[in-house]
């Protein structure tokens, strides 16, 4: 698949998403920006923010009982 046929990836604003809002980012060249919170950043910065968000939701799919919490 060539670059012209690749579908465009839609990113969510990491700042708004961490505040439980779901806002899509707009793209101007290589820079992404949010119209709600005025976040601007490159794709590499977005991936860094997303890595931090993954830490926040790491245990969301697993039920932790009291014994598991004590082990942590």
C-alpha positions as CSV (number, residue, x, y, z in Angstrom):
1,X,0.0,0.0,0.0
2,X,1.4,3.4,-0.9
3,X,1.3,6.4,1.3
4,X,-1.4,8.0,-0.8
5,X,-3.7,5.0,-0.2
6,X,-3.0,4.7,3.6
7,X,-6.0,5.8,5.7
8,X,-5.4,8.8,7.9
9,X,-5.0,8.0,11.5
10,X,-7.3,9.8,13.9
11,X,-5.8,10.8,17.2
12,X,-7.5,12.0,20.3
13,X,-6.2,14.8,22.4
14,X,-4.2,13.2,25.3
15,X,-4.8,16.2,27.6
16,X,-8.6,16.2,27.1
17,X,-8.7,12.4,27.2
18,X,-7.0,12.3,30.5
19,X,-9.7,14.7,31.8
20,X,-12.4,12.2,30.5
21,X,-13.2,14.2,27.4
22,X,-13.1,12.8,23.9
23,X,-11.8,15.4,21.5
24,X,-10.2,14.7,18.1
25,X,-7.0,16.4,17.1
26,X,-6.6,18.4,13.9
27,X,-3.5,18.3,11.8
28,X,-1.5,21.2,10.3
29,X,1.4,19.7,8.5
30,X,3.3,17.6,11.0
31,X,1.8,19.3,14.1
32,X,-1.4,18.1,15.7
33,X,-3.5,20.6,17.7
34,X,-6.6,20.6,19.9
35,X,-9.3,23.3,19.5
36,X,-10.6,22.7,23.0
37,X,-7.5,22.8,25.2
38,X,-4.9,24.4,22.8
39,X,-2.6,21.3,23.0
40,X,0.0,21.2,20.2
41,X,2.5,18.5,19.5
42,X,4.1,16.2,17.1
43,X,3.2,12.5,16.6
44,X,6.1,11.4,18.8
45,X,4.8,13.6,21.6
46,X,1.4,12.1,21.2
47,X,2.8,8.6,21.5
48,X,4.6,9.6,24.7
49,X,1.3,11.0,26.2
50,X,-0.5,7.8,25.1
51,X,2.1,5.7,26.9
52,X,1.3,7.6,30.1
53,X,-2.4,7.1,29.6
54,X,-1.9,3.3,29.2
55,X,-0.3,3.3,32.7
56,X,-3.5,4.8,34.1
57,X,-5.8,2.2,32.5
58,X,-3.4,-0.8,32.9
59,X,-5.7,-2.7,35.3
60,X,-9.1,-1.7,33.9
61,X,-9.8,-5.2,32.4
62,X,-8.7,-7.1,35.5
63,X,-10.6,-7.4,38.8
64,X,-8.4,-6.9,41.7
65,X,-9.5,-8.5,45.0
66,X,-8.1,-7.4,48.3
67,X,-5.4,-10.0,48.4
68,X,-4.1,-8.8,45.0
69,X,-4.1,-5.2,46.2
70,X,-2.1,-6.2,49.3
71,X,0.5,-7.9,47.0
72,X,0.9,-4.6,45.1
